[in-house]
């Protein structure tokens, strides 16, 4: 059949597709799903990965922090590195990563939160 010059499919897909039950997909194949315990066993405790120890807090608070100069910049492998801002003029930001100077676009770098929020 035709409708205003557009060829329609001879049989609409909703008449040929069986929607009675969705395809079965086991939950173990979901992206990012990792079951560490055995079937029927309780999930492992996630606390070591979620809780920040006092040592980690002290270490974070001991790092030098300047609210106007502490920034994040791309590290080239999809992550970010902490750096110190040297200058930000004309849409270009010059930063120091360790003892190395690098230049990025201003919108690629961002301020680091104060240690009290970490």
Steps between C-alpha positions, in 0.01 A plus 500: 500500500598863439427807709565839339780360287668314789524122472374339819619161615268225390452371856552733797776379734263487800302231322800276429706547816422283800484730801360241737822470699829692486817307423656348811832658594672371811597773747859375514565635149402859580781747432698578812344221705754303699380243752786427737320257728351163414134456410285528811786655698471852643663780304844610626519809721570812286614712800875484424430663161250758623638614837793740521749410772639759740843453342362592158322806645816622676705447184248698290489785753881515523538564125563863410177660380449841348139567398613723214776275360404135570346356183429175313625453145467213246778242532473366145372154593138599567556608860611815679810607690529756776699806396576860595373781278774738382288727278163504328484758221334511163328162535832322568597364840864431585538249782782327686472123544790421731792682334351493148311790339204418275247711312129417474184678393346680798184291485704177534625582848292530818548597862571238765262474797651595837632200700225542759248384235696191396 
